[in-house]
């Protein structure tokens, strides 16, 4: 016996997909005023569909005042300007703990990057040890929206893993303590980038930052591909050897930190107190594991 079609069946229409499906959230708008996101796609023909595209994150706005710590050959700093991650209207301050002569000796490719930065009116400052006070006057005379330390490492001081770990933890703690007075506002951030895996996971970056009065607001995959011309260099300097590893090809992650419950010294010397919440208490910044893929 055949089932009779109901009248409601005859007029039933297929459902339309939602007009605005939810998309993965990769912005860090809680951290910066205007975070920059870029879409990157694979070069293979099979990845030409929109589903293969991924969003990469730049942890500051193009008009922000940015301080770079521990530059090697200054290719990262130059790449920020070449890719318009830093606009001509903004001033980038790029530093290294080496002298100019030592930098050019260790990294022969640094000279054109340094020349390009200077020609654009950006600051290139040598002999800047970000773990010791006082910092050079050209650095401490300004306040910054973002202070970035990519791939900090003490170098080959010891082959003993525990000693290496301890030395690098001391480096990170000293950096986190030194840069606090350099922040422009309560929303200013410190960004530290480390390689994934051992021995870097053993440094406990989040734990160190929390102990130093910082809270991790976001971490995201570091994508060297959005910085044209950038090359990772080692603390020992350039070695033209076949088969040497390329750091820009290794998986890495950037961690964005915000000062927790402390006053921030504004440009000019005045201190800004943390915002108060509804209960009248200081700004409560808890660490979150809100990571981007």
Helices and strands as residue ranges (DSSP letters): H 7-10, E 36-40, G 45-47, G 50-52, E 54-58, E 66-69, H 75-82, E 92-95, H 100-106, H 110-119, E 123-125, H 137-140, E 146-150, H 161-178, G 180-182, E 189-195, G 200-203, H 205-211, E 214-221, G 224-226, G 247-249, E 252-259, E 264-265, E 271-272
